[in-house]
């Protein structure tokens, strides 16, 4: 089994450029797990998290639109009763919403990742709100769900993103502290180079999930349902 490794800041930046949605450039270390003090239109802004403070020995597995559309993945989620969280972009996931409906039927949670996967940071409020609220409406129309979690494309966001997200009914902006890449390596955005209870993991290679589950078990951890903690 290959052990996860910690990449220095320079390598992490390179990964951002190469992996797109696999890495983020938002200020997670300053804001993770804390609700911003400002407010949207009469409501608190959503918390920005890459780690959930908890005493439970759990980590959280999250997948973006590229979750592989192999029926065997659906079977694994069903057989293992994995409480995974999927962040969906309409233009990417839309042609395969049937696949994601099957994942939802076996316990996966469907959450918001915008309509078009545009980088939101520095877009005007109206554009950001259209991306987030538009996908809220799409997911409600297609699946009957009203997501309360949101992952900004590439992990990039600003205060306007948080205002727009709040006005669309989002309660938490979900980033990640660890990423599982296609080589089966775990990389970390900050902190200790190992999985810790409460870590949110972005799984870029769903086919590596079985290996990741073994690694999680060997560290005395289990997979928790993110929606139960946020």
Helices and strands as residue ranges (DSSP letters): H 9-19, G 20-22, H 28-31, E 34-35, E 47-49, E 58-63, H 71-80, E 85-88, H 90-93, G 94-96, H 97-105, E 109-112, H 125-143, E 149-150, G 153-155, H 159-167, E 172-174, E 178-180, E 186-188, E 200-203, G 206-208, H 209-218, E 222-223, G 226-228
